[in-house]
Amino acid sequence: MTADGTEAHTGLPGLPPLVRRALAAARGHGFAHSCRPEQGRLLQVLAGGARGVIGETGTGLGVGLAWLASGARPGVRLVSVERDAERAGAAAGVFAAHPAVTVLHGDWPDIEAHGPFDLLVLDGGGQGKAPGDRPAAVERLLAPGGTVVIDDFTPAATWPPRHRGGQDRARLHWLEHPALRATEIRLAPDLSTVVATLAGRPERPGPAAGVRVDGPGGGRLV
C-alpha cells in the first residue's frame, strides 16, 4: 500500500473492470493507501503464473487483490486478509460475484491456514518492516517454486541498501534470504519491489560419465 495509490490510478485508460470496481470502493470509503498502478500491473502479470492459490496480506479495499484476480487463470483461488473489519467487509463486497476470491477479517498470520501459495503478496504484515512485525516464514507458506512479493521500497542507490540512516534490514532480509532467489525490481523512479522465488534443494551430483568409481567389486566406468 502506498499513500497516494488510489489517486495514482485516476485517468488511466484500460484499467480492468474489477480494478475499477475496487477503486470506486476505495474512493467511497476515503481509502487512499491502495497499491499504485505500477505495482498492480506487476501483480497482474505474476498472477498469471499461479496454478493453485494466491495469497495476500493487507487487502485494504481490494485494489491490489483486483489486479491479482484480473490476471489469475481459471481455477486459481485467491485469499486475502485484512485486519480492519469495515474495510474487510467492503472489500468482500467488491468480489461478491467472484467465488474464487475470499477476503478474511483477521491478522496477517491467518493467511497461513490457506497455503501453500504459488504467489504470496506481503502488503499488510509479514514484511518485517515495522517494529514487532515478524517476517513471514516463506519456507512453510510457499509451494515449491512459489513466489513472494514485498513491495513499497524506495529504489536502492547503494549497497547495502539504507533506510533512515541505517542499513535497510527488512530489504536485506529478503534479498539475502537463504531459501529464496530474490531481486529488486524498479517500477518507477521512486518505487521498487522485491520479488523472490523459493529455491529448491540442490541435487547432489552423481558421478560424471566416464569417471572411474571404485567399489567392493573393483573399479567400473559409469
C-alpha positions in Angstrom: 0.0 0.0 0.0 1.2 3.5 -0.8 -0.1 6.8 0.4 -1.3 8.0 -3.0 -2.0 4.7 -4.6 -5.8 5.2 -5.1 -5.3 8.6 -6.6 -2.5 7.4 -8.9 -5.0 5.4 -10.9 -7.1 8.4 -11.8 -7.4 9.0 -15.5 -5.5 5.8 -16.5 -7.0 4.1 -19.6 -7.6 0.4 -19.9 -8.0 -0.5 -16.2 -9.5 -3.9 -15.7 -13.2 -3.7 -14.7 -12.6 -5.4 -11.3 -9.9 -2.9 -10.6 -12.2 0.0 -11.4 -14.8 -1.5 -9.0 -12.3 -1.8 -6.2 -11.1 1.8 -6.8 -14.7 3.0 -6.6 -15.0 1.3 -3.2 -11.7 2.8 -2.1 -12.8 6.3 -3.0 -16.2 5.8 -1.5 -14.6 4.9 1.9 -11.9 7.6 1.6 -9.1 5.0 1.5 -6.0 6.5 -0.2 -3.5 3.7 0.5 -4.1 1.3 -2.4 -1.3 -0.1 -4.4 0.0 2.1 -7.2 -0.8 1.1 -10.8 2.8 0.2 -11.4 2.6 -2.4 -8.7 -0.8 -3.5 -9.8 0.4 -4.3 -13.3 3.3 -6.4 -11.9 0.8 -8.3 -9.7 -1.4 -9.0 -12.7 1.5 -10.5 -14.6 2.7 -12.6 -11.7 -0.8 -13.9 -11.0 -0.8 -15.4 -14.5 1.8 -17.9 -13.4 0.0 -19.3 -10.4 -1.6 -22.7 -10.7 -3.2 -23.2 -7.3 -3.6 -20.5 -4.6 -2.6 -16.8 -4.5 -2.4 -15.1 -1.0 -2.2 -11.5 0.0 -1.8 -9.7 3.4 -3.4 -6.3 3.7 -6.5 -6.2 1.5 -7.3 -2.6 2.0 -10.3 -2.0 -0.2 -9.2 -4.7 -2.7 -7.4 -2.8 -5.4 -4.2 -5.0 -5.3 -6.4 -8.0 -5.0 -8.4 -6.9 -8.0 -5.2 -6.6 -10.1 -4.3 -10.2 -9.0 -7.8 -11.6 -9.8 -7.7 -9.9 -13.2 -4.5 -11.8 -14.1 -5.3 -15.1 -12.4 -6.1 -18.1 -14.6 -9.4 -20.0 -14.2 -9.4 -22.4 -11.3 -6.9 -20.4 -9.2 -8.1 -19.4 -5.7 -7.3 -16.1 -4.2 -7.2 -15.4 -0.4 -6.6 -12.0 1.2 -6.6 -11.0 4.8 -7.5 -7.5 6.2 -7.3 -6.6 9.9 -9.8 -3.7 9.7 -13.3 -5.1 9.9 -15.0 -2.4 8.0 -12.5 -2.5 5.1 -12.6 -6.3 5.0 -16.4 -6.2 4.7 -16.4 -3.6 2.0 -13.6 -5.4 0.0 -15.6 -8.7 0.3 -18.5 -6.8 -1.4 -16.2 -5.9 -4.3 -15.7 -9.6 -5.0 -19.2 -10.8 -4.2 -19.6 -12.1 -7.8 -16.2 -13.8 -7.8 -16.4 -17.1 -5.9 -12.7 -17.8 -6.4 -11.8 -14.8 -4.2 -12.0 -14.9 -0.4 -11.5 -11.9 1.9 -10.8 -12.7 5.5 -11.0 -10.4 8.5 -8.1 -11.0 10.8 -4.4 -10.5 11.4 -2.0 -11.4 8.7 -0.8 -14.8 10.1 -4.4 -16.0 9.5 -3.4 -16.4 5.8 -1.1 -19.3 6.8 -4.1 -21.8 7.1 -4.8 -21.3 3.4 -1.4 -22.1 1.9 0.8 -23.2 0.5 0.8 -20.4 -2.1 2.1 -20.3 -5.6 2.2 -16.5 -5.2 2.2 -14.6 -1.9 1.9 -10.8 -1.7 3.0 -9.3 1.6 1.5 -5.9 1.7 -0.1 -5.7 5.2 2.1 -7.7 7.5 4.8 -10.3 7.3 7.2 -8.0 5.6 9.3 -7.4 8.7 9.4 -3.6 8.1 7.6 -2.4 11.2 8.7 -3.0 14.8 7.1 -6.2 16.0 6.2 -7.4 12.5 8.0 -10.7 12.1 8.8 -11.7 8.6 6.7 -14.4 7.1 8.1 -17.9 7.2 8.1 -18.4 3.4 9.6 -21.9 3.6 6.3 -23.0 5.1 4.0 -20.7 3.2 5.2 -21.1 -0.4 4.6 -24.1 -2.6 7.7 -25.5 -4.3 8.9 -22.8 -6.8 6.4 -20.3 -5.3 6.9 -16.6 -5.5 6.7 -13.9 -2.7 6.3 -10.2 -3.4 7.3 -7.5 -0.9 6.5 -4.0 -2.2 6.8 -0.3 -1.3 10.5 0.1 -1.2 12.5 3.2 -2.4 14.9 2.1 -5.1 18.3 1.4 -3.6 21.2 3.6 -4.8 23.9 1.9 -2.6 24.8 -1.5 -1.3 23.9 -2.4 1.2 20.6 -0.6 0.9 19.9 2.1 3.5 16.8 3.3 5.2 16.5 6.2 7.7 20.3 6.5 8.2 21.0 2.8 8.7 21.0 -0.5 6.8 17.6 -1.5 5.4 17.4 -4.7 7.3 13.9 -5.6 6.1 15.0 -5.4 2.5 18.2 -7.3 3.2 16.2 -10.0 5.0 14.5 -10.8 1.7 17.3 -10.1 -0.8 19.7 -12.4 1.2 17.2 -15.0 2.4 18.9 -18.4 2.1 15.8 -20.1 0.9 15.0 -17.6 -1.8 16.3 -16.3 -5.1 15.5 -12.7 -4.9 15.8 -9.5 -6.9 14.7 -5.9 -6.6 12.6 -4.5 -9.5 12.4 -0.7 -10.0 8.9 0.1 -11.0 9.2 3.9 -11.0 11.9 6.3 -10.1 10.6 6.4 -6.5 9.2 2.8 -6.2 10.7 -0.7 -6.2 9.5 -4.2 -5.3 11.4 -7.3 -4.1 10.3 -10.5 -6.0 11.7 -13.8 -4.8 11.2 -17.4 -5.7 11.5 -20.3 -3.3 14.7 -22.2 -4.3 14.6 -25.9 -4.4 17.2 -28.1 -2.7 20.2 -28.6 -5.0 20.5 -32.1 -6.2 23.6 -34.0 -5.3 25.6 -34.5 -8.5 26.2 -38.1 -9.4 29.4 -39.4 -11.0 30.1 -37.9 -14.4 30.2 -40.2 -17.4 33.5 -41.9 -17.9 34.6 -41.4 -14.2 36.0 -44.4 -12.6 34.2 -45.4 -9.4 35.8 -47.9 -7.0 33.5 -50.3 -5.2 33.7 -53.6 -3.4 33.8 -55.5 -6.7 36.6 -53.4 -8.3 36.6 -50.4 -10.5 34.0 -49.7 -13.1 33.1 -46.9 -15.5 29.8 -45.1 -15.2 
